[in-house]
């Protein structure tokens, strides 16, 4: 069940002992909460995995849907024979068929290519036709920002639910407290509290495991993948 943003903000203001929201306006805390959701996706793109059938545009160059943050995989064709799509190295096609980007478009895709330095773009082979080409995409989605309540209101005015899974609610609370204590870091103890809260946030996400690398669309069993032979 989605966690209400209000419940997180309530816990935050109680911890801050600012239930009337004088020192930290509720709208400010909601902005921190929105920032925290995006921070989670930066470190754990698997937190908002979306698997959806996406229609392709004509040609080889494709982009993620508007809510996409990072490509994880291109699984199969969505229609027709539902043929599996395999990742391959673009350098191979560039070397063997330099004009492959200009081939006639088809409805059934065979390969896709991806560069993690350009996480919202991928290329398909053969080029997609102007209609009929659709693939099952797995990608990390962007969270939806929560609406900031009007000035002068308390936590009861916060509406909506967080976008990330409910297991991250405690991590979000730690992030909001980290930002709140950072604002008042000149007061005794608050700098240490801010550092402790960010450490708790980081530990909850397992940032040290570098999850963004772990889910990159590579295949150690694909001989066309650069470095596959060296890693075998």
C-alpha positions as CSV (number, residue, x, y, z in Angstrom):
1,X,0.0,0.0,0.0
2,X,1.4,3.4,-0.9
3,X,2.7,5.5,2.0
4,X,1.0,8.8,2.5
5,X,3.5,11.7,2.3
6,X,1.7,13.3,5.2
7,X,2.7,10.4,7.5
8,X,6.4,11.0,6.7
9,X,6.2,14.7,7.2
10,X,4.4,14.2,10.5
11,X,7.2,12.0,11.8
12,X,9.7,14.6,10.6
13,X,8.1,17.6,12.4
14,X,7.7,15.5,15.6
15,X,11.4,14.6,15.5
16,X,12.3,18.2,14.9
17,X,9.9,19.3,17.7
18,X,8.4,21.8,15.3
19,X,4.8,20.5,14.9
20,X,3.5,24.0,14.3
21,X,6.0,24.3,11.4
22,X,7.5,27.6,12.4
23,X,11.2,26.9,11.9
24,X,10.8,24.5,9.0
25,X,7.7,25.4,6.8
26,X,5.8,22.3,5.6
27,X,6.3,23.3,2.0
28,X,10.0,23.3,2.5
29,X,9.9,19.8,4.0
30,X,7.8,18.6,1.1
31,X,10.5,20.0,-1.3
32,X,13.1,18.0,0.7
33,X,10.9,14.9,0.3
34,X,10.7,15.4,-3.4
35,X,14.5,15.8,-3.5
36,X,14.8,12.6,-1.5
37,X,12.8,10.6,-3.9
38,X,15.0,11.7,-6.8
39,X,18.1,11.0,-4.7
40,X,16.9,7.4,-4.2
41,X,16.5,6.9,-8.0
42,X,20.1,8.3,-8.5
43,X,21.5,5.6,-6.3
44,X,19.0,2.9,-6.7
45,X,17.4,3.1,-10.2
46,X,15.9,-0.4,-9.5
47,X,13.6,1.3,-6.9
48,X,11.2,2.3,-9.6
49,X,11.5,-0.3,-12.2
50,X,8.9,-0.1,-15.0
51,X,8.2,-2.9,-17.5
52,X,6.0,-1.6,-20.3
53,X,5.3,-2.2,-24.0
54,X,6.6,0.9,-25.8
55,X,6.0,1.8,-29.5
56,X,9.1,2.7,-31.3
57,X,9.6,5.7,-33.6
58,X,10.9,5.2,-37.2
59,X,14.6,4.6,-37.5
60,X,17.4,3.3,-35.2
61,X,17.5,5.9,-32.5
62,X,15.0,5.5,-29.7
63,X,14.4,7.3,-26.4
64,X,12.8,6.3,-23.1
65,X,9.3,7.4,-22.3
66,X,8.9,10.9,-20.7
67,X,9.0,9.4,-17.2
68,X,12.1,7.3,-17.9
69,X,15.4,7.9,-16.1
70,X,17.6,5.1,-17.2
71,X,17.4,2.1,-19.4
72,X,17.7,-1.4,-17.8
73,X,16.8,-3.8,-20.6
74,X,15.0,-4.3,-23.9
75,X,13.4,-7.7,-23.5
76,X,11.4,-8.7,-26.6
77,X,9.2,-7.5,-29.4
78,X,5.7,-6.8,-28.0
79,X,3.8,-8.0,-31.0
80,X,4.0,-10.6,-33.7
81,X,6.3,-13.5,-32.8
82,X,7.4,-11.7,-29.7
83,X,11.0,-12.5,-30.7
84,X,13.6,-11.9,-28.0
85,X,15.9,-8.9,-28.5
86,X,19.6,-9.3,-27.6
87,X,22.1,-6.6,-26.8
88,X,25.1,-6.2,-29.1
89,X,28.0,-3.9,-29.6
90,X,27.4,-1.0,-31.9
91,X,31.0,-1.1,-33.1
92,X,30.4,-4.5,-34.8
93,X,27.5,-3.1,-36.9
94,X,29.4,0.1,-37.6
95,X,32.4,-1.9,-38.9
96,X,30.5,-4.5,-40.9
97,X,27.7,-2.4,-42.2
98,X,28.4,1.3,-41.9
99,X,25.1,2.3,-43.5
100,X,22.9,0.2,-41.2
101,X,21.2,3.3,-39.8
102,X,19.7,3.8,-43.3
103,X,18.3,0.4,-43.9
104,X,14.5,-0.1,-44.5
105,X,12.4,-0.1,-41.4
106,X,10.9,-3.3,-40.0
107,X,8.4,-4.2,-37.3
108,X,10.5,-6.9,-35.7
109,X,13.6,-5.9,-33.9
110,X,16.6,-8.2,-33.5
111,X,19.2,-6.3,-31.5
112,X,19.6,-3.2,-29.3
113,X,22.6,-1.1,-28.4
114,X,23.1,1.0,-25.3
115,X,25.8,3.4,-23.9
116,X,25.5,4.0,-20.2
117,X,26.9,7.5,-20.8
118,X,23.6,8.3,-22.6
119,X,21.2,6.5,-20.3
120,X,17.9,7.7,-21.9
121,X,18.8,6.7,-25.5
122,X,19.2,3.3,-27.2
123,X,19.5,2.1,-30.8
124,X,17.7,-0.8,-32.5
125,X,18.6,-3.1,-35.4
126,X,17.2,-3.3,-37.9
127,X,15.7,0.2,-37.9
128,X,12.1,0.4,-36.7
129,X,9.3,1.0,-39.2
130,X,7.2,4.1,-38.8
131,X,4.3,1.9,-37.5
132,X,4.0,-1.5,-35.9
133,X,7.3,-1.7,-34.1
134,X,6.9,-2.1,-30.3
135,X,9.2,-3.6,-27.7
136,X,8.9,-4.5,-24.0
137,X,11.2,-2.0,-22.2
138,X,12.5,-2.3,-18.6
139,X,13.6,1.1,-17.3
140,X,13.9,3.1,-14.2
141,X,11.1,5.7,-13.9
142,X,11.3,9.2,-12.4
143,X,9.2,9.8,-9.3
144,X,6.3,12.2,-9.4
145,X,6.8,15.4,-7.3
146,X,4.3,15.9,-4.4
147,X,2.4,19.1,-4.4
148,X,3.7,21.7,-1.9
149,X,1.0,22.9,0.5
150,X,0.2,26.6,0.9
151,X,2.3,28.8,3.1
152,X,1.4,28.8,6.8
153,X,-0.2,25.3,6.9
154,X,0.8,22.4,9.0
155,X,1.6,18.7,8.1
156,X,-2.1,17.9,7.8
157,X,-2.2,19.9,4.6
158,X,0.2,17.5,2.9
159,X,-1.5,15.3,0.3
160,X,-0.6,12.5,-2.0
161,X,1.6,9.4,-1.6
162,X,5.2,8.9,-2.3
163,X,6.2,7.4,-5.7
164,X,8.9,5.1,-4.5
165,X,8.0,1.8,-2.8
166,X,6.9,2.0,0.8
167,X,10.1,0.2,2.0
168,X,11.9,3.5,1.4
169,X,9.7,5.6,3.7
170,X,12.1,5.4,6.6
171,X,15.0,6.3,4.3
172,X,13.0,9.3,3.0
173,X,12.4,10.4,6.6
174,X,16.2,10.3,7.3
175,X,16.8,12.3,4.1
176,X,14.3,15.1,5.0
177,X,15.8,15.3,8.5
178,X,19.3,15.5,7.0
179,X,18.3,18.5,4.9
180,X,16.4,20.1,7.8
181,X,19.4,19.8,10.2
182,X,21.8,21.0,7.5
183,X,19.7,24.2,7.3
184,X,20.5,24.8,11.0
185,X,24.0,23.3,11.1
186,X,25.3,26.4,12.8
187,X,23.5,25.3,16.0
188,X,25.3,22.9,18.4
189,X,24.8,19.3,17.5
190,X,22.9,19.8,14.3
191,X,25.8,19.2,11.9
192,X,26.5,15.8,13.6
193,X,22.7,15.1,13.4
194,X,22.7,15.9,9.7
195,X,25.7,13.6,9.0
196,X,24.1,10.8,11.0
197,X,20.8,11.1,9.2
198,X,22.5,11.0,5.8
199,X,24.6,8.0,6.8
200,X,21.3,6.2,7.8
201,X,19.8,7.2,4.5
202,X,22.8,5.9,2.6
203,X,23.0,2.6,4.5
204,X,19.3,2.0,3.9
205,X,19.9,2.3,0.2
206,X,23.0,0.2,0.1
207,X,24.7,3.0,-1.8
208,X,28.1,1.3,-1.4
209,X,27.1,-1.6,-3.6
210,X,26.9,0.7,-6.7
211,X,23.5,-0.7,-7.8
212,X,23.4,1.5,-10.9
213,X,26.3,-0.5,-12.3
214,X,24.8,-3.8,-11.2
215,X,21.7,-3.4,-13.3
216,X,23.3,-2.0,-16.5
217,X,22.0,-3.9,-19.6
218,X,25.0,-6.2,-20.2
219,X,25.3,-9.9,-20.8
220,X,28.4,-11.9,-19.8
221,X,27.2,-14.7,-22.1
222,X,26.9,-12.5,-25.2
223,X,30.1,-12.7,-27.3
224,X,29.2,-9.4,-29.0
225,X,29.4,-7.6,-25.7
226,X,32.7,-5.6,-25.3
227,X,34.8,-7.2,-22.6
228,X,32.9,-10.5,-22.5
229,X,35.9,-12.6,-23.5
230,X,38.1,-10.9,-20.9
231,X,35.5,-11.5,-18.2
232,X,34.9,-15.1,-19.0
